[in-house]
Amino acid sequence: MSYAGDVLESYRRAARHVDLILKGANPAELPIEQPTRLALVINVATAKAQGIALPPSLLARADRRVGE
């Protein structure tokens, strides 16, 4: 199970910062940005292999289920 920011969005944010720096912006003056959306990812196959029963309410809240 993982609850984290969107990796693709983080790459986009980093690319914007690189673009601004290459255009002459001072890195010390760039704002620190945090993820605006978090995703809950559950590896169902691993949970089953370890004998962990996942409640349906948790599975319903997951943004992505892996290994079903």
PDB file of N, CA, C and O in Angstrom:
ATOM      1  N   MET A   1       0.845  -1.147   0.000  1.00  0.00           N
ATOM      2  CA  MET A   1       0.000   0.000   0.000  1.00  0.00           C
ATOM      3  C   MET A   1       0.904   1.228   0.000  1.00  0.00           C
ATOM      4  O   MET A   1       1.931   1.259   0.678  1.00  0.00           O
ATOM      5  N   SER A   2       0.511   2.226  -0.762  1.00  0.00           N
ATOM      6  CA  SER A   2       1.285   3.465  -0.851  1.00  0.00           C
ATOM      7  C   SER A   2       0.324   4.647  -0.943  1.00  0.00           C
ATOM      8  O   SER A   2      -0.690   4.601  -1.640  1.00  0.00           O
ATOM      9  N   TYR A   3       0.674   5.700  -0.222  1.00  0.00           N
ATOM     10  CA  TYR A   3      -0.106   6.934  -0.257  1.00  0.00           C
ATOM     11  C   TYR A   3       0.899   8.044  -0.523  1.00  0.00           C
ATOM     12  O   TYR A   3       1.636   8.448   0.377  1.00  0.00           O
ATOM     13  N   ALA A   4       0.929   8.529  -1.737  1.00  0.00           N
ATOM     14  CA  ALA A   4       1.966   9.496  -2.105  1.00  0.00           C
ATOM     15  C   ALA A   4       1.484  10.404  -3.219  1.00  0.00           C
ATOM     16  O   ALA A   4       0.415  10.198  -3.792  1.00  0.00           O
ATOM     17  N   GLY A   5       2.288  11.407  -3.515  1.00  0.00           N
ATOM     18  CA  GLY A   5       1.994  12.333  -4.601  1.00  0.00           C
ATOM     19  C   GLY A   5       2.184  11.678  -5.955  1.00  0.00           C
ATOM     20  O   GLY A   5       2.857  10.653  -6.071  1.00  0.00           O
ATOM     21  N   ASP A   6       1.601  12.259  -6.956  1.00  0.00           N
ATOM     22  CA  ASP A   6       1.687  11.759  -8.321  1.00  0.00           C
ATOM     23  C   ASP A   6       3.089  12.000  -8.872  1.00  0.00           C
ATOM     24  O   ASP A   6       3.530  13.145  -8.968  1.00  0.00           O
ATOM     25  N   VAL A   7       3.791  10.926  -9.235  1.00  0.00           N
ATOM     26  CA  VAL A   7       5.170  11.024  -9.714  1.00  0.00           C
ATOM     27  C   VAL A   7       5.237  11.804 -11.025  1.00  0.00           C
ATOM     28  O   VAL A   7       6.136  12.625 -11.207  1.00  0.00           O
ATOM     29  N   LEU A   8       4.314  11.562 -11.925  1.00  0.00           N
ATOM     30  CA  LEU A   8       4.311  12.261 -13.205  1.00  0.00           C
ATOM     31  C   LEU A   8       4.175  13.772 -13.007  1.00  0.00           C
ATOM     32  O   LEU A   8       4.846  14.554 -13.680  1.00  0.00           O
ATOM     33  N   GLU A   9       3.309  14.173 -12.087  1.00  0.00           N
ATOM     34  CA  GLU A   9       3.145  15.601 -11.798  1.00  0.00           C
ATOM     35  C   GLU A   9       4.422  16.182 -11.192  1.00  0.00           C
ATOM     36  O   GLU A   9       4.766  17.333 -11.462  1.00  0.00           O
ATOM     37  N   SER A  10       5.120  15.405 -10.385  1.00  0.00           N
ATOM     38  CA  SER A  10       6.390  15.864  -9.807  1.00  0.00           C
ATOM     39  C   SER A  10       7.423  16.108 -10.901  1.00  0.00           C
ATOM     40  O   SER A  10       8.178  17.079 -10.837  1.00  0.00           O
ATOM     41  N   TYR A  11       7.461  15.236 -11.902  1.00  0.00           N
ATOM     42  CA  TYR A  11       8.381  15.424 -13.027  1.00  0.00           C
ATOM     43  C   TYR A  11       8.029  16.689 -13.807  1.00  0.00           C
ATOM     44  O   TYR A  11       8.916  17.432 -14.228  1.00  0.00           O
ATOM     45  N   ARG A  12       6.747  16.926 -13.995  1.00  0.00           N
ATOM     46  CA  ARG A  12       6.329  18.141 -14.708  1.00  0.00           C
ATOM     47  C   ARG A  12       6.740  19.394 -13.942  1.00  0.00           C
ATOM     48  O   ARG A  12       7.207  20.371 -14.528  1.00  0.00           O
ATOM     49  N   ARG A  13       6.557  19.349 -12.619  1.00  0.00           N
ATOM     50  CA  ARG A  13       6.937  20.481 -11.779  1.00  0.00           C
ATOM     51  C   ARG A  13       8.445  20.714 -11.838  1.00  0.00           C
ATOM     52  O   ARG A  13       8.893  21.858 -11.910  1.00  0.00           O
ATOM     53  N   ALA A  14       9.220  19.648 -11.808  1.00  0.00           N
ATOM     54  CA  ALA A  14      10.677  19.761 -11.889  1.00  0.00           C
ATOM     55  C   ALA A  14      11.097  20.333 -13.239  1.00  0.00           C
ATOM     56  O   ALA A  14      12.018  21.147 -13.311  1.00  0.00           O
ATOM     57  N   ALA A  15      10.426  19.911 -14.309  1.00  0.00           N
ATOM     58  CA  ALA A  15      10.746  20.435 -15.639  1.00  0.00           C
ATOM     59  C   ALA A  15      10.457  21.932 -15.724  1.00  0.00           C
ATOM     60  O   ALA A  15      11.203  22.673 -16.363  1.00  0.00           O
ATOM     61  N   ARG A  16       9.372  22.381 -15.077  1.00  0.00           N
ATOM     62  CA  ARG A  16       9.072  23.814 -15.054  1.00  0.00           C
ATOM     63  C   ARG A  16      10.162  24.591 -14.324  1.00  0.00           C
ATOM     64  O   ARG A  16      10.555  25.676 -14.753  1.00  0.00           O
ATOM     65  N   HIS A  17      10.642  24.033 -13.227  1.00  0.00           N
ATOM     66  CA  HIS A  17      11.718  24.692 -12.494  1.00  0.00           C
ATOM     67  C   HIS A  17      12.993  24.765 -13.337  1.00  0.00           C
ATOM     68  O   HIS A  17      13.653  25.804 -13.370  1.00  0.00           O
ATOM     69  N   VAL A  18      13.339  23.687 -14.006  1.00  0.00           N
ATOM     70  CA  VAL A  18      14.526  23.683 -14.866  1.00  0.00           C
ATOM     71  C   VAL A  18      14.375  24.719 -15.965  1.00  0.00           C
ATOM     72  O   VAL A  18      15.322  25.444 -16.271  1.00  0.00           O
ATOM     73  N   ASP A  19      13.197  24.794 -16.559  1.00  0.00           N
ATOM     74  CA  ASP A  19      12.945  25.779 -17.609  1.00  0.00           C
ATOM     75  C   ASP A  19      13.148  27.200 -17.087  1.00  0.00           C
ATOM     76  O   ASP A  19      13.784  28.022 -17.746  1.00  0.00           O
ATOM     77  N   LEU A  20      12.613  27.481 -15.914  1.00  0.00           N
ATOM     78  CA  LEU A  20      12.760  28.822 -15.332  1.00  0.00           C
ATOM     79  C   LEU A  20      14.220  29.136 -15.021  1.00  0.00           C
ATOM     80  O   LEU A  20      14.674  30.258 -15.247  1.00  0.00           O
ATOM     81  N   ILE A  21      14.949  28.162 -14.509  1.00  0.00           N
ATOM     82  CA  ILE A  21      16.364  28.371 -14.187  1.00  0.00           C
ATOM     83  C   ILE A  21      17.171  28.617 -15.455  1.00  0.00           C
ATOM     84  O   ILE A  21      18.038  29.490 -15.480  1.00  0.00           O
ATOM     85  N   LEU A  22      16.889  27.847 -16.510  1.00  0.00           N
ATOM     86  CA  LEU A  22      17.613  28.038 -17.773  1.00  0.00           C
ATOM     87  C   LEU A  22      17.294  29.384 -18.418  1.00  0.00           C
ATOM     88  O   LEU A  22      18.086  29.916 -19.196  1.00  0.00           O
ATOM     89  N   LYS A  23      16.121  29.927 -18.084  1.00  0.00           N
ATOM     90  CA  LYS A  23      15.756  31.245 -18.611  1.00  0.00           C
ATOM     91  C   LYS A  23      16.262  32.382 -17.725  1.00  0.00           C
ATOM     92  O   LYS A  23      15.971  33.551 -17.977  1.00  0.00           O
ATOM     93  N   GLY A  24      17.034  32.025 -16.669  1.00  0.00           N
ATOM     94  CA  GLY A  24      17.667  33.055 -15.865  1.00  0.00           C
ATOM     95  C   GLY A  24      17.102  33.295 -14.486  1.00  0.00           C
ATOM     96  O   GLY A  24      17.569  34.193 -13.786  1.00  0.00           O
ATOM     97  N   ALA A  25      16.118  32.529 -14.072  1.00  0.00           N
ATOM     98  CA  ALA A  25      15.536  32.729 -12.739  1.00  0.00           C
ATOM     99  C   ALA A  25      16.528  32.296 -11.659  1.00  0.00           C
ATOM    100  O   ALA A  25      17.311  31.367 -11.859  1.00  0.00           O
ATOM    101  N   ASN A  26      16.486  32.963 -10.539  1.00  0.00           N
ATOM    102  CA  ASN A  26      17.338  32.621  -9.414  1.00  0.00           C
ATOM    103  C   ASN A  26      16.694  31.439  -8.677  1.00  0.00           C
ATOM    104  O   ASN A  26      15.566  31.561  -8.200  1.00  0.00           O
ATOM    105  N   PRO A  27      17.389  30.295  -8.575  1.00  0.00           N
ATOM    106  CA  PRO A  27      16.795  29.119  -7.919  1.00  0.00           C
ATOM    107  C   PRO A  27      16.364  29.390  -6.477  1.00  0.00           C
ATOM    108  O   PRO A  27      15.403  28.788  -5.998  1.00  0.00           O
ATOM    109  N   ALA A  28      17.055  30.275  -5.792  1.00  0.00           N
ATOM    110  CA  ALA A  28      16.709  30.577  -4.396  1.00  0.00           C
ATOM    111  C   ALA A  28      15.372  31.305  -4.287  1.00  0.00           C
ATOM    112  O   ALA A  28      14.753  31.306  -3.224  1.00  0.00           O
ATOM    113  N   GLU A  29      14.933  31.913  -5.361  1.00  0.00           N
ATOM    114  CA  GLU A  29      13.681  32.671  -5.340  1.00  0.00           C
ATOM    115  C   GLU A  29      12.483  31.883  -5.856  1.00  0.00           C
ATOM    116  O   GLU A  29      11.354  32.371  -5.802  1.00  0.00           O
ATOM    117  N   LEU A  30      12.714  30.677  -6.353  1.00  0.00           N
ATOM    118  CA  LEU A  30      11.613  29.852  -6.850  1.00  0.00           C
ATOM    119  C   LEU A  30      10.836  29.271  -5.666  1.00  0.00           C
ATOM    120  O   LEU A  30      11.434  28.888  -4.661  1.00  0.00           O
ATOM    121  N   PRO A  31       9.525  29.204  -5.781  1.00  0.00           N
ATOM    122  CA  PRO A  31       8.728  28.684  -4.662  1.00  0.00           C
ATOM    123  C   PRO A  31       8.885  27.163  -4.513  1.00  0.00           C
ATOM    124  O   PRO A  31       9.106  26.440  -5.484  1.00  0.00           O
ATOM    125  N   ILE A  32       8.765  26.719  -3.284  1.00  0.00           N
ATOM    126  CA  ILE A  32       8.746  25.282  -3.020  1.00  0.00           C
ATOM    127  C   ILE A  32       7.315  24.818  -3.229  1.00  0.00           C
ATOM    128  O   ILE A  32       6.379  25.381  -2.662  1.00  0.00           O
ATOM    129  N   GLU A  33       7.153  23.784  -4.049  1.00  0.00           N
ATOM    130  CA  GLU A  33       5.813  23.296  -4.355  1.00  0.00           C
ATOM    131  C   GLU A  33       5.606  21.919  -3.751  1.00  0.00           C
ATOM    132  O   GLU A  33       6.521  21.096  -3.730  1.00  0.00           O
ATOM    133  N   GLN A  34       4.419  21.678  -3.269  1.00  0.00           N
ATOM    134  CA  GLN A  34       4.046  20.381  -2.723  1.00  0.00           C
ATOM    135  C   GLN A  34       2.977  19.754  -3.611  1.00  0.00           C
ATOM    136  O   GLN A  34       2.267  20.459  -4.328  1.00  0.00           O
ATOM    137  N   PRO A  35       2.864  18.428  -3.560  1.00  0.00           N
ATOM    138  CA  PRO A  35       1.828  17.772  -4.362  1.00  0.00           C
ATOM    139  C   PRO A  35       0.445  18.301  -4.001  1.00  0.00           C
ATOM    140  O   PRO A  35       0.143  18.556  -2.835  1.00  0.00           O
ATOM    141  N   THR A  36      -0.378  18.457  -5.020  1.00  0.00           N
ATOM    142  CA  THR A  36      -1.745  18.923  -4.791  1.00  0.00           C
ATOM    143  C   THR A  36      -2.727  17.753  -4.752  1.00  0.00           C
ATOM    144  O   THR A  36      -3.862  17.896  -4.299  1.00  0.00           O
ATOM    145  N   ARG A  37      -2.276  16.606  -5.230  1.00  0.00           N
ATOM    146  CA  ARG A  37      -3.143  15.429  -5.239  1.00  0.00           C
ATOM    147  C   ARG A  37      -2.339  14.227  -4.765  1.00  0.00           C
ATOM    148  O   ARG A  37      -1.229  13.992  -5.240  1.00  0.00           O
ATOM    149  N   LEU A  38      -2.893  13.474  -3.838  1.00  0.00           N
ATOM    150  CA  LEU A  38      -2.265  12.258  -3.344  1.00  0.00           C
ATOM    151  C   LEU A  38      -3.056  11.060  -3.844  1.00  0.00           C
ATOM    152  O   LEU A  38      -4.274  11.130  -4.009  1.00  0.00           O
ATOM    153  N   ALA A  39      -2.350   9.962  -4.084  1.00  0.00           N
ATOM    154  CA  ALA A  39      -3.001   8.762  -4.604  1.00  0.00           C
ATOM    155  C   ALA A  39      -2.763   7.589  -3.655  1.00  0.00           C
ATOM    156  O   ALA A  39      -1.659   7.410  -3.139  1.00  0.00           O
ATOM    157  N   LEU A  40      -3.793   6.806  -3.434  1.00  0.00           N
ATOM    158  CA  LEU A  40      -3.698   5.589  -2.643  1.00  0.00           C
ATOM    159  C   LEU A  40      -3.629   4.414  -3.610  1.00  0.00           C
ATOM    160  O   LEU A  40      -4.562   4.177  -4.377  1.00  0.00           O
ATOM    161  N   VAL A  41      -2.514   3.676  -3.569  1.00  0.00           N
ATOM    162  CA  VAL A  41      -2.308   2.524  -4.445  1.00  0.00           C
ATOM    163  C   VAL A  41      -2.181   1.286  -3.564  1.00  0.00           C
ATOM    164  O   VAL A  41      -1.400   1.271  -2.613  1.00  0.00           O
ATOM    165  N   ILE A  42      -2.948   0.257  -3.885  1.00  0.00           N
ATOM    166  CA  ILE A  42      -2.942  -0.982  -3.103  1.00  0.00           C
ATOM    167  C   ILE A  42      -2.553  -2.141  -4.003  1.00  0.00           C
ATOM    168  O   ILE A  42      -3.125  -2.329  -5.076  1.00  0.00           O
ATOM    169  N   ASN A  43      -1.561  -2.927  -3.549  1.00  0.00           N
ATOM    170  CA  ASN A  43      -1.147  -4.121  -4.279  1.00  0.00           C
ATOM    171  C   ASN A  43      -1.949  -5.293  -3.708  1.00  0.00           C
ATOM    172  O   ASN A  43      -1.593  -5.870  -2.681  1.00  0.00           O
ATOM    173  N   VAL A  44      -3.019  -5.622  -4.390  1.00  0.00           N
ATOM    174  CA  VAL A  44      -3.960  -6.645  -3.920  1.00  0.00           C
ATOM    175  C   VAL A  44      -3.318  -8.027  -3.953  1.00  0.00           C
ATOM    176  O   VAL A  44      -3.558  -8.830  -3.051  1.00  0.00           O
ATOM    177  N   ALA A  45      -2.515  -8.323  -4.958  1.00  0.00           N
ATOM    178  CA  ALA A  45      -1.883  -9.639  -5.074  1.00  0.00           C
ATOM    179  C   ALA A  45      -0.939  -9.898  -3.903  1.00  0.00           C
ATOM    180  O   ALA A  45      -0.919 -11.003  -3.361  1.00  0.00           O
ATOM    181  N   THR A  46      -0.167  -8.907  -3.510  1.00  0.00           N
ATOM    182  CA  THR A  46       0.749  -9.064  -2.378  1.00  0.00           C
ATOM    183  C   THR A  46      -0.032  -9.249  -1.084  1.00  0.00           C
ATOM    184  O   THR A  46       0.346 -10.070  -0.248  1.00  0.00           O
ATOM    185  N   ALA A  47      -1.100  -8.508  -0.909  1.00  0.00           N
ATOM    186  CA  ALA A  47      -1.926  -8.651   0.294  1.00  0.00           C
ATOM    187  C   ALA A  47      -2.507 -10.063   0.375  1.00  0.00           C
ATOM    188  O   ALA A  47      -2.517 -10.675   1.444  1.00  0.00           O
ATOM    189  N   LYS A  48      -2.986 -10.571  -0.750  1.00  0.00           N
ATOM    190  CA  LYS A  48      -3.537 -11.938  -0.762  1.00  0.00           C
ATOM    191  C   LYS A  48      -2.453 -12.962  -0.464  1.00  0.00           C
ATOM    192  O   LYS A  48      -2.694 -13.912   0.281  1.00  0.00           O
ATOM    193  N   ALA A  49      -1.251 -12.785  -1.038  1.00  0.00           N
ATOM    194  CA  ALA A  49      -0.155 -13.725  -0.815  1.00  0.00           C
ATOM    195  C   ALA A  49       0.268 -13.760   0.650  1.00  0.00           C
ATOM    196  O   ALA A  49       0.729 -14.792   1.137  1.00  0.00           O
ATOM    197  N   GLN A  50       0.116 -12.648   1.349  1.00  0.00           N
ATOM    198  CA  GLN A  50       0.483 -12.585   2.759  1.00  0.00           C
ATOM    199  C   GLN A  50      -0.697 -12.888   3.681  1.00  0.00           C
ATOM    200  O   GLN A  50      -0.556 -12.862   4.904  1.00  0.00           O
ATOM    201  N   GLY A  51      -1.845 -13.172   3.101  1.00  0.00           N
ATOM    202  CA  GLY A  51      -3.018 -13.524   3.883  1.00  0.00           C
ATOM    203  C   GLY A  51      -3.681 -12.338   4.557  1.00  0.00           C
ATOM    204  O   GLY A  51      -4.351 -12.495   5.578  1.00  0.00           O
ATOM    205  N   ILE A  52      -3.499 -11.152   3.991  1.00  0.00           N
ATOM    206  CA  ILE A  52      -4.093  -9.946   4.558  1.00  0.00           C
ATOM    207  C   ILE A  52      -5.446  -9.705   3.894  1.00  0.00           C
ATOM    208  O   ILE A  52      -5.537  -9.596   2.672  1.00  0.00           O
ATOM    209  N   ALA A  53      -6.488  -9.622   4.705  1.00  0.00           N
ATOM    210  CA  ALA A  53      -7.828  -9.353   4.179  1.00  0.00           C
ATOM    211  C   ALA A  53      -8.024  -7.844   4.109  1.00  0.00           C
ATOM    212  O   ALA A  53      -7.899  -7.146   5.115  1.00  0.00           O
ATOM    213  N   LEU A  54      -8.328  -7.356   2.938  1.00  0.00           N
ATOM    214  CA  LEU A  54      -8.542  -5.923   2.743  1.00  0.00           C
ATOM    215  C   LEU A  54     -10.036  -5.630   2.771  1.00  0.00           C
ATOM    216  O   LEU A  54     -10.802  -6.219   2.007  1.00  0.00           O
ATOM    217  N   PRO A  55     -10.449  -4.729   3.642  1.00  0.00           N
ATOM    218  CA  PRO A  55     -11.873  -4.407   3.694  1.00  0.00           C
ATOM    219  C   PRO A  55     -12.347  -3.748   2.399  1.00  0.00           C
ATOM    220  O   PRO A  55     -11.604  -2.978   1.791  1.00  0.00           O
ATOM    221  N   PRO A  56     -13.563  -4.041   1.978  1.00  0.00           N
ATOM    222  CA  PRO A  56     -14.095  -3.447   0.756  1.00  0.00           C
ATOM    223  C   PRO A  56     -14.091  -1.918   0.780  1.00  0.00           C
ATOM    224  O   PRO A  56     -13.918  -1.282  -0.260  1.00  0.00           O
ATOM    225  N   SER A  57     -14.279  -1.330   1.953  1.00  0.00           N
ATOM    226  CA  SER A  57     -14.283   0.137   2.042  1.00  0.00           C
ATOM    227  C   SER A  57     -12.909   0.711   1.696  1.00  0.00           C
ATOM    228  O   SER A  57     -12.820   1.783   1.097  1.00  0.00           O
ATOM    229  N   LEU A  58     -11.835   0.004   2.067  1.00  0.00           N
ATOM    230  CA  LEU A  58     -10.487   0.452   1.732  1.00  0.00           C
ATOM    231  C   LEU A  58     -10.242   0.313   0.229  1.00  0.00           C
ATOM    232  O   LEU A  58      -9.671   1.206  -0.398  1.00  0.00           O
ATOM    233  N   LEU A  59     -10.672  -0.804  -0.340  1.00  0.00           N
ATOM    234  CA  LEU A  59     -10.502  -1.014  -1.784  1.00  0.00           C
ATOM    235  C   LEU A  59     -11.295   0.013  -2.586  1.00  0.00           C
ATOM    236  O   LEU A  59     -10.864   0.434  -3.660  1.00  0.00           O
ATOM    237  N   ALA A  60     -12.442   0.412  -2.070  1.00  0.00           N
ATOM    238  CA  ALA A  60     -13.270   1.403  -2.766  1.00  0.00           C
ATOM    239  C   ALA A  60     -12.600   2.768  -2.766  1.00  0.00           C
ATOM    240  O   ALA A  60     -12.797   3.549  -3.698  1.00  0.00           O
ATOM    241  N   ARG A  61     -11.820   3.068  -1.751  1.00  0.00           N
ATOM    242  CA  ARG A  61     -11.141   4.370  -1.662  1.00  0.00           C
ATOM    243  C   ARG A  61      -9.861   4.459  -2.474  1.00  0.00           C
ATOM    244  O   ARG A  61      -9.358   5.551  -2.735  1.00  0.00           O
ATOM    245  N   ALA A  62      -9.333   3.301  -2.876  1.00  0.00           N
ATOM    246  CA  ALA A  62      -8.060   3.267  -3.606  1.00  0.00           C
ATOM    247  C   ALA A  62      -8.196   3.951  -4.961  1.00  0.00           C
ATOM    248  O   ALA A  62      -9.188   3.770  -5.666  1.00  0.00           O
ATOM    249  N   ASP A  63      -7.184   4.739  -5.311  1.00  0.00           N
ATOM    250  CA  ASP A  63      -7.144   5.350  -6.636  1.00  0.00           C
ATOM    251  C   ASP A  63      -6.718   4.334  -7.680  1.00  0.00           C
ATOM    252  O   ASP A  63      -7.101   4.423  -8.847  1.00  0.00           O
ATOM    253  N   ARG A  64      -5.912   3.358  -7.240  1.00  0.00           N
ATOM    254  CA  ARG A  64      -5.413   2.340  -8.167  1.00  0.00           C
ATOM    255  C   ARG A  64      -5.190   1.043  -7.395  1.00  0.00           C
ATOM    256  O   ARG A  64      -4.671   1.049  -6.279  1.00  0.00           O
ATOM    257  N   ARG A  65      -5.594  -0.080  -8.017  1.00  0.00           N
ATOM    258  CA  ARG A  65      -5.363  -1.398  -7.427  1.00  0.00           C
ATOM    259  C   ARG A  65      -4.481  -2.175  -8.383  1.00  0.00           C
ATOM    260  O   ARG A  65      -4.761  -2.264  -9.579  1.00  0.00           O
ATOM    261  N   VAL A  66      -3.408  -2.739  -7.840  1.00  0.00           N
ATOM    262  CA  VAL A  66      -2.428  -3.465  -8.648  1.00  0.00           C
ATOM    263  C   VAL A  66      -2.557  -4.956  -8.339  1.00  0.00           C
ATOM    264  O   VAL A  66      -2.801  -5.339  -7.195  1.00  0.00           O
ATOM    265  N   GLY A  67      -2.395  -5.783  -9.352  1.00  0.00           N
ATOM    266  CA  GLY A  67      -2.334  -7.233  -9.157  1.00  0.00           C
ATOM    267  C   GLY A  67      -3.651  -7.924  -8.945  1.00  0.00           C
ATOM    268  O   GLY A  67      -3.693  -8.981  -8.317  1.00  0.00           O
ATOM    269  N   GLU A  68      -4.714  -7.372  -9.441  1.00  0.00           N
ATOM    270  CA  GLU A  68      -6.019  -8.036  -9.286  1.00  0.00           C
ATOM    271  C   GLU A  68      -6.199  -9.058 -10.366  1.00  0.00           C
ATOM    272  O   GLU A  68      -7.231  -9.728 -10.416  1.00  0.00           O
TER     273      GLU A  68
END
